[in-house]
Amino acid sequence: MKKGGILGLFGSHEKRDADRARRLFEEALAQQGPNVALVLRVDDCLPLYITPNFERIFGVSPERISDDIETLYRFIPDSDRVRMQRQVRDWDRATPLNLLCSYHAPHGAKSQLSIRFTISLIQNGTQYLVSAVDVTTESERIAKAEAERDRAVETANARTDYMNQMSHEIRTPLNGIEGMISLAREHHADESRLMDDLSRASQLSVYLLSLINDMLDMSRLNSGRVRIDDAPFDLRLFADEIERMFTSQAADKGLTYSVILEDCENVFVVGDRMRLSQVVINFISNAVKFTERGGSVTVTLREMYRTDDGVSYMLRVRDTGKGMDPRYISKIFKPFEQEDRTIARRYGGTGLGMAITSALVDLMGGEIVVDTEPGRGSTFSAYIPLRLATPEQVEELKIKGQTLETAPDSLGSSFTYQFEGKRFLLAEDNEINAMIVIELLARRGAAVERAENGQAVVERFRSMPAGTYDTILMDIQMPVLNGWEAAEQIRGLNHEDAAAIPIIALSANDYTEDVERSLAAGMNGHVGKPIDLNVLKAQLAAAMAEAAYRGNE
């Protein structure tokens, strides 16, 4: 064989090997799936190779890029472009360079992408291999995770701040109560100072109780555990109670106070009377608190419009008080937010009332509108949708003495409850709570027998003749049998008094669902702890009125 022929043969093998290597390289690049690759000449960045899927990802034809590589840059935001150019300039060429940027693709492709470019030197530093990966989904997932993390951190910080604020708010009156009790011990020989110490301790305990109740309400609202009641009531009686509730307080402060009903054709409605009262009371409390002597507080209930089975009402409280900067309105419905740090010191309050009010109005499907100006007073309006009571529900309200016309009869002199001479059976497992109830009723002429748990009260009642007890006062959280179970068993006994004897629940839990459960268990009423004797008397008077009505049927 001639030498030239051998050389030619080897030359042919070298060319075939090079072609095969290039073909394998291109096939490998073409099989990158969603990835895109470009091979650029280092000297002038001329594209030597572009994978076929380039146009599908970037929305630009390979030919257009081959003509002008700068076309890519036109779809990259200026800020990213400047940063990328700086990173390329500072690149050491020894390791691959990673660049992340936004890419606003032309019309027809995905509108906005997140692209990660990786640049490496190949072919002895004569070419760039540029790999481009669409990381839009990954970036969105990362951004979502980061946003969730930020929200979690913000929530955790807010919760920590809230707990710190709660700790401070609770400790302040608690320290005051302990201090006043210590002073009372020192002043035991001076009756006037002793009574003053006890009075101040009592005021602080009332504030502490309201604070704890507000915090529990706020916690239940945040956790979605508050359920809105759906029961009929008379709006006229509701307004009458609201008026009587604040008349004395407004008079003591020298304020003109009035409750007005406007265009109220449909007064028998269905809704959550207790929560509605809570909303209006919070509005009025703030109005009275922030209005100086000589000012006025006006409460208006107005029927706005009626639908087939519903009616929308506006509950508005307008005052001539200090008002506030309208820019602050968005903050007053957040826990512990007040316009400035001197508000709590000057006027008191838990800082939770408006946050609770806003949450309750939302639950009732309503909205709050605030109109205020510094020095000109404030107007708080709640717009609440209610349902119309049926004729049967209205009749039931009349039977129970819960309309404006029947309430004076049921609560009049014939049914004004007197404790003197009455005999109570008390179910209470806590020694201190039992001692308090027994002492309060004994001082008013009543006799009280105590049963230590639910089973004991059932057995005590069963073993006594009819007429032995006038009323059963039933704690709820007790061992053996709880109060609800004990009441159900008593109502089911073969005993002459089993169906008729009034049973009143006494419970630290005074939420709507607790009251409903007590009534469903056969009780006549539900009184929260600490016991307000006026509330207890009203519950007992209502039970007597209903018993008398049933007896005359």
Salt bridges, closest charged atoms under 4 A:
ASP19 OD2 - LYS15 NZ 3.13
GLU26 OE2 - ARG22 NE 3.13
ASP44 OD2 - ARG41 NH2 2.58
ASP68 OD2 - ARG74 NH2 3.01
ASP78 OD1 - ARG81 NH1 3.24
ASP80 OD1 - ARG83 NH2 3.27
ASP134 OD2 - LYS110 NZ 3.22
GLU138 OE1 - ARG116 NH1 3.97
ASP150 OD1 - ARG149 NH2 3.07
GLU169 OE2 - HIS168 ND1 3.96
ASP196 OD2 - ARG200 NE 3.03
ASP197 OD2 - HIS187 ND1 2.62
ASP217 OD1 - ARG275 NH1 3.94
ASP230 OD2 - ARG387 NH2 2.58
ASP234 OD2 - ARG236 NH2 2.88
ASP240 OD2 - ARG244 NE 3.12
GLU241 OE1 - ARG273 NH2 2.47
GLU262 OE1 - ARG302 NH2 2.41
ASP325 OD2 - ARG327 NH2 2.66
GLU339 OE1 - LYS322 NZ 3.90
GLU373 OE2 - ARG376 NH1 3.90
GLU396 OE2 - ARG550 NH2 3.75
GLU405 OE2 - ARG236 NH1 2.63
GLU428 OE1 - LYS529 NZ 2.85
GLU431 OE1 - ARG450 NH1 3.14
GLU449 OE2 - ARG423 NH2 2.05
GLU449 OE1 - ARG460 NH1 3.23
GLU459 OE2 - ARG462 NH2 3.31
ASP475 OD1 - LYS529 NZ 3.01
ASP510 OD1 - HIS526 NE2 3.82
GLU513 OE2 - ARG220 NH2 2.12
GLU516 OE1 - ARG227 NH2 2.37
GLU546 OE2 - ARG550 NH2 3.60
GLU553 OE2 - ARG550 NH1 3.35
